[in-house]
Structures are given as C-alpha cells and as structure tokens.
Amino acid sequence: MEKKKPLVTDELIIVGGRHGELSDKLIPLFSEGNPIEEKDIRKEIGCEIVYLMRSNNDHDPYAIGVFTSSMKRLGYLWVHQSYAMYEWMLAHKVGRVRARICRVNTKYGFMISKPLTPMKLTIRPSENLFLNLDWGNDLPKLQHCRMIEKLNLSMMMLEDALAEDDAWNEDLRLRIEDVIERLPYDLSTLTFVKGVRLYLMMKDSKIGEVRRESDRLLYAMIHRGSPEKMDWWLNSCLTNYFNDASRGPLLKMYECANYTLEQVEALLHQAPAQLFHYYLADRDFFPAHLLYSSLPYELYVRFLTLLAVRETMIKGAGKVLAKKRNQSEKTGCFKIENEFVRQKVEAVVKCFYNGSAANLALIEIMLFEHNMLKKRNDHTPLLRALVAWGIMDRLSVEEMKNIAGGMAYKMHSLPASRHVEWDERAFVNEKKTCEDIGKILTQ
C-alpha cells in the first residue's frame, strides 16, 4: 500500500477578512478582485506583519485569531490549519506566532502568510482523545451518500492526473471541476485530508494553469463552511439523503433487527460531540458543528445513517397515526368524512399543491364549490385536516401560520364569486387550475 507523504506546509492561510475589524478596508479591495502583491500589501491594508494567537470562537475550539500590531483582528487561521497550529504552540510553549502576509487573493477573499521564524506545519484533522471510535460499529446497515462516493472517486482520479500529466489539458480541467463541484457534499475528515493533499499538489505543480486553479480549490474548501453552503447542505443535501434512505431497504433492516425508535434515539444521544443534541436544539447551527467536529468518515456515516433511520421511523409513525385519526376522529371542516372524500382530497393536493400556499387556496375554493367543505375561508382547520389525514407532513405552529397566511393573501386577491364567474383575462391561470382540480373531484 502506497504511503502518503505528510501534509506539510510553511504557508499560513488567513480567512474571514470580510468579517474582521479591517473589513471596511478589505471588502472594497475584495470587490475589485485585483491581486495584491507583497510590495503593495502595507499600502493597501496598512500592515504586513500579523500575530497569530489562540482566540475564542463559537465554532472552532482550536481557533487561531490573526491580529495586526494595532490589536485589530484581521481574521482567523483557516480551520484546517488551526488544530495543527494550536498543537505546535503547545509543543513549543509559545503564546503567539508572528507572520508576514505575502499574498492577498482578492478574488476569493483570503490571504497567504509565512511565519517570520521558519516552521513546517504538519496539517491533520483535530484529534479528540475521548472520541469513542467503536460507537455504532455494529449497526445492521449503513446508508452511504452516493455523491460522497463520487467525490471520493473524483479526488483519487485528480490526484492520479496531477501526478502523471506534464501539460495542461481538457481532462485535467474537468477533473478539477468535478472535485470543486462535489466538495460541499461531505463534511467529514475524508474530504479535508484529501482536499488539502490535492491543494498542496496543485500549488506546487509545474503546470501554470494548475497552480492558478489551486486558489480556486482552496476557496472551495474554505467556502465549504460558509453559512450559505451550510444552509444548502442542511436543506438540500441532508434532505435528499433522508429521502434516498426512506425509499430503500434501510428501515426494513433495522426493523428486522428489532430496533425501535427509542433504541435508535438512545444511540444518537451517545453520538460524538453532542451532535444529536445540536440537531434537536439548533438545526441551523448543526451542519457547522458537524463540520467542525471533524468526524472520521466511518463515524460520520454511522451518525447520518441513524438520523435517517430515526426520520424514516418518525415519518412512518406519523402516517400510521394519521390513518388512525382518520378512522377515529372528525376534523370538523369537511361536511362528510369518509375514505372516498379523503382519497379525492389527497389526489388534488398531490397533483396541485407543490408547496404553494396560493395553489392550496385554489384547492380550498374548489372543495367548497363541490360542497365538501363547510366554510370557504377556514384555512387553519383545513391544514390540520390534511395533516391528520396524512396528506401533508407534520407542520410546526410557525409553518402552519405561514401557509395559512399565504392562503389568505391569495384569497383576498380573488373574487368572492364562484370560479366560473371570474374575469377570463384577469384570472385566466387561476380559472384553468380550478377547472383541472374540478375534473379530479368529479371523476
């Protein structure tokens, strides 16, 4: 098996300049996008020598702040270097490291510095000595993310191309594009280690185009933890992962192994770095906490698998509960409540709702016109009925309020008369949708 060289560098990467105490100077420079060379750094920024020292940060327990001689925080050492610097300072019993800014990439908003006293920093993920590597090691089945597998393959193929190619070519360009595009999918240390290795290979490449692209790869790795990427990962990537898990045999495997929701949650409560507790208590911050926890890939997959099993179990339990409610409870807003009515309502909601409160308002109008609803403008009871019947997923109080508000807004824009009396030119789309809904209800 090939032994990889240690990830060693003498470059210290400074990030977060847009949010530091010199942001008023840096943001205009970054917006121009013109690179700043070493001879112009003092003129443009006002300093070239910076101090690196441990700093408080809600995200990173090993954060290293970067300060000017006037004690203003310029930014932070890149998170993938902060742990190595933290340990270096401890080992050498120093409280600060002085460095000189030698390059500012205004296009991507980061700075490259080098320590005044030469050092070789060995980059590696943070190491939690109390991390239980055996946690969840006997799960019945793991749910791997297909995009992470493709990312892993893309990174290996790019590494081979960088080692073998001696000139810039289209295949090399596409390999770099593939890696950059897929980087945000994985928040484990798998991408961190391989990404840093690729960056160092590209930075030291003999091919000029590859060296220039190394800054873009570095930016993609830095930007991976940005608020917009974290929000995307939570609402798109994780959601798709859950959906894939719910469609496959994952839940069946856990049911056959006699796992209950209580047992799954008990395991999750023991997950590393209080991850499950962040997932429950602060969903918006959860992706960043997962990224900064630097989980080995094996633990990362076990944790996400158990989350997917939990979500699938809860969703399934919700459907069973909705069915029981349908059999035993009255929603109060429908004139007649039976399986035929429920199926008709489900059919039009599945076909026309598509997450639009305005469309739901049109559905409500047609249900009323077809003598199925008691009232025309009773939005919240209708939403509760749809949830109780299992037609819509569970809604929080805020979500229900927002949807009902959107329905009311749409209702106010429509005439109070029946849809057949609406003006053909002003409400052509709404009339067409209502007619289509009516066709399903009368089938």
N, C-alpha and C positions, 0 to 999 in steps of 0.2 A: 504494500500500500504506500502510495506517494506521501512523503512527509512534507507538509506545508511549512514555508518559512514563517517566522513570527511577523506579526503586523507591526513593524517598527517605522517610526517617522520622526522627523525633527520639526515638522510644521504643526503649529497650533491654530486651529480654526475657530474664529470668533463669530458668533451668530447673535441674533436678537438686537442688532443695532437700531432697527426701526422702533423698538420699544424701550431703548435705554435713555439715559439722561442727556445724550447728544443727538437725540432723534431729530431735533429741529435743524441740525446741520446735515445729518446723514440722509434723511428722507428726500430732500431736494437732489442730492447727489445720486441717490439710487434711481430716482425717477428719470434722470438724464441718461443713465445706462452707459456712460463713458468710463472705461477702466482708469483707475488711478494708480500710477506707478510710485515706486518708493520715494523718488526725489520730490514728488508733489504731495505726499501724504500729510506732512506737517502743515503745509499751506492750506490744504483743503479741510482737514479735520481738526487741526490745532494741536495734535500730539502724534507722536510716533512710538514712544515708549509707554508700555502699559504694565500694570501689575495684575497678576493672577493670584487669587486667594479664595479660600472656601467661602461660600455665600449661601444664605438661606433661600430656598426655593421650594414652593409647594409641590412641584412635580418631581424634582430630582434630589434625592438625599445626598448625592455626591457632587452637587453643583459647584462649579468654579466660576466666580464672577471675574469680569475683566474691567479694571478701573484705570482711569487716567491719573496723572500725577496730581491733578486738582481734585481727586477723590470722587469723580463722577463715573458712574457705571456706564461703560461703553456697551456692554453686552455680557454674554456668557461664553465660556469654552463649550464647544459642541458636545452634546450629551454623550456621544460615542467616544469622546476623549476624556470626559470629566472623571470617570472612575479611575482610569489609568493615572491621571494627574493627581487625583486625591491620594492614591496609594503611593505614588512617587514622593509626594510631600511628606507623608507619614514616615516612609522608609528613610528619607534624608533629613527628617526632623526640621523642616523649614515651613514657615507660615505663608511664604509668598514666592512667586517666580516672576522675574522681570523678562519682558519680551519686547521685540521691536516689530511693529507692523511693516511688512514688506510688500503687501499687495492688497488692493481693495477691489473686489469684483462687484461693481455697482449694478450690473445686470441681474445678478442673483442675490445680492444683498448680504454677502459675507466677506470676512477679512482673513487673510493669511498672515500669521506672525511666526517669528522664530525666537526661541529663548536667547537671552544675552549670554548665558552660560550654556555651552552646548550640552544637549541631552538627547538621548534616543528613547522616545516614549513607546513602550510596547502596548498597543491598543488591544483590549479584550473586554468582554461584557462584564458588568458588575457581578460580583460573586457573593451570594447570600449564604453564609456558612450554616444558617439554620434552615435552609430550604430542604424540604423532605422530597428527595428525588423519587421515592417509591410511592408517592401519593398517586392514587388512582391507577396503579400499574397492572391491575387485573380486571379491567373493565371488559365486558362482553364483546364490545365492538367500538372502533374509533371511526369518527366521521372526519375525513381529510377534506380540505378545501381544494377543489380542482385547480383554482387559479394559483394557489401557492405551489402546487406540484409543477405547473407550467413555468412559474417564476424560477423555481429551483433549477429546472432544466435549462431555461434561458441563460441563467447566470453561469452554469457549467459550460454551455456552448460558447458564451462570450469569452470566458477565461481561456478556453482552448484556442479561440480565434486570435486573441491578444498574444498568446504565446507562439503561434505559428505564422501569422501573417506578417509580411515585411513592408506592405504598402496599403494605403487606404483603398477600400473597395466597397461596393454596394452591400455585400453580405455583412461586412463588419459594421456598417452603418445600421443595418436592420437589426443586428444582434444587440447593439447598444439601445436602439429604440425599444425593442422588446423588453429589455430589463427595466428601463426607466418607466415604461407604461405599467408594468406589473408590480413594481416595488411597493406601492401602498397597500397591497392585499395582506401582507404578512407583518405582524407586529412582534414576532418572536426574535430570538437572537440568531436564528438561521440566516435571515436576510442581513442583519447587522454585520456578522463576521464576513460573509461572502461579499457583501457590498463594499466594505472597507477594503478588502483584498483587491477587488476589481478597480476601485478608485486609485489605489496605490500603483497598480499595474498600468493603468491608463495615464496617470500623472507622469510616470517615468518612461512612457513609450517613446520609441524612436520616430513614431509617425506623428507629425504635427497636428493633423486633424483629430487624432485620438487624444492627444494632450489637451486640445481645446474642448473636446467633448467631456473630459474628466470633470470640468467645473459643472457641467450640466448634470452629470451623475451625482456629484456631491450635493448639488442643490436639491435634487430629487430625494436624496436620503435625509437631508436636513428638513425639507418641507414635509416629509412623511409625518412628522409630529405636529404640523400646523393645525389650528382649530378647524379650518375648512376640510382638511383631509381626515381629521378625527371624526368630524360630523359625517362625512361621506362614508367612512368605514362603518360607523355605527348604524346608519340608516339605510345603507345600500349593501355593503359587503356582508355584514353580520346578518341582515335580514334575508339575503339570498342564501346564505349558509344555512340558516334555520329552515328556510323553505325546502332546500335540497334534502335536508335531514328528514323533514316530515314526509317527503314523498318516497323515501327509500325504506329499507328493512330495519333501520336503526332501532326504532321504538319496539318492534316485534322481538328483536334480540334481547332487549332489556326486560320486556315482559316475560319472555320465556325463561330468563334467568331470575325471575321473581323479584325484580327491582320495583319498588313503589316510589311514588313522588316523594314521600317522606325520606326514603333512603337516599335518593338522588340529592335532595337538598341537604341532607346531613353530610354527605361527601363534599358538596360545594361549600358548606360552611367551614370545612377544613382546608379549602384551597389556599395556595400560597398568596402572600402579600395582601390578605383581606380582599381579594379580587371580587368574590361573590358579594361581599358587603357593599363594595363600591357600586357594583352592578345594580343592587337593590336600592341603594340610598342616593346615588348621584350618577344617573345614567349618562349624563352629558360628559362628566369627567372620566367615566370608566375607561374609554379607549386610551386616553393619555396615560392613565395609571397602569393599564395593561402593557403599553409600550415601554414605560419607564421601569416596569418590574423586571424586564429582561429575562423572560422565562425561556429555558431551553425548549426547543421545538416539541419534544415529547410531552412535557408538562402542558405546554400551550395547547396542543391538540386534545389532550385529556380534558382540560378545563372547558374548551369550547364544545367538545362533544357532550359533556354533562349539561352544559347550558342548553344545548339543542334538545337533548332528551327531556329536560325539565319543561322547556317551552312547548314541545310537542305533547307532553303529558297534560299540561295545563289546558292547551287548546282542545285536546280530545275530551278532557273532563268538562270543559265549557260546553261542548256540543252535546254531551250526554245530559248535562244539567238543563240545557235549553230544551232538549227533547222532553225531559220530564216535566218541565214547566209548561210546555205546550200541551201536555196531556192533562195536567192538574190545575193550571192557573188560567185565569182570564186576564187579558192585557187591558181591557177597558176601552180601547179606542175603535175596535172593529165591531160592526153590527153582528156578524156571525163569525165564530171562531171554530174552524174545523180544519182538517188536513187539506182539503181541496183549496180553501182560501189561503192557507199557509204556502202551498205549492205555487199558486198564482203570484202571490206577493214575492216569493223567493225568485221566481222566474224573471219578473220585471226588474227587480233590484239587481240581480246578477247581470242582466243584459244592459241596463241603462245607467246605473249609479256611477260606477267608475270613479269613486272618490269625490264626486262633485255634489255639493250641497244644493246647487241650482237644479241639477237633474233630479235629485231626491224630492225637491219641491214639486216638480212636474209629475213625478210618480204619485205624490200625495194628492195632487189635483185629480188625477185620473182614477185613483182608488175611491175618492169621494164621489166623482161623477158616475162611477159604476156602482154606487150605493153600497160600498164595502166599508167605508169609514163613517163614524158618527159625526165628525167635525172636519172642516177643511183646513183650518189653520192651527191644529193642535200638534205642533212639531215634536215636542219632547216625548209625549206618550207614544207617538208613532215610533220614534227611535228606540224607546225602551221595549216596545213590542218586537221590533226587528232583532234586537239583541236577545230577548227572551226566547224567540223562535230559532235562534242560531243562524239567522240570515246575515247578521252583521257581527263582527268580532266585538268583544267587550270594549266599552268606551269609558274613559275616565270622566269625571264630572266636567272637567275643562273641555275635553274633546266633544262631549255631548252638547255643551253650551255653545261651542264654536259652530258645530254643524247646524244646530237649531237656529242660530243667528244667521247663518248663510242661507238657510231655507226661508227664513222670514224676510231677509233682504230681497231674495228673488221674488217672493210672493207679492211684495209691495210694488214691484216693477210690472206686474201683470194685471190685466183687468179682472174684476171680481166675477165676471160672467163666465159661462161655460166656454171651453176652448174653441168650440166650433164658431163662436161669435167674435173671436179675436180678429183684429185687423190683419189682412193677408200680408201686407207689406211690412208692418212694424214687428210682427211676431211670427214670421214665416218659419224660422227654425224651431221655435217652441211648439208651434202647431203640429209640425211634422213629427217631432218627438212624441207629443201627446197621442197623435194618431197611431204611431207604432206601438206605444205602450198599450193603447186600447185594443189593438189587434191581438196581443198576447192574452190580455184579460178576458177576451171574448172567445178564445179558441176552445 
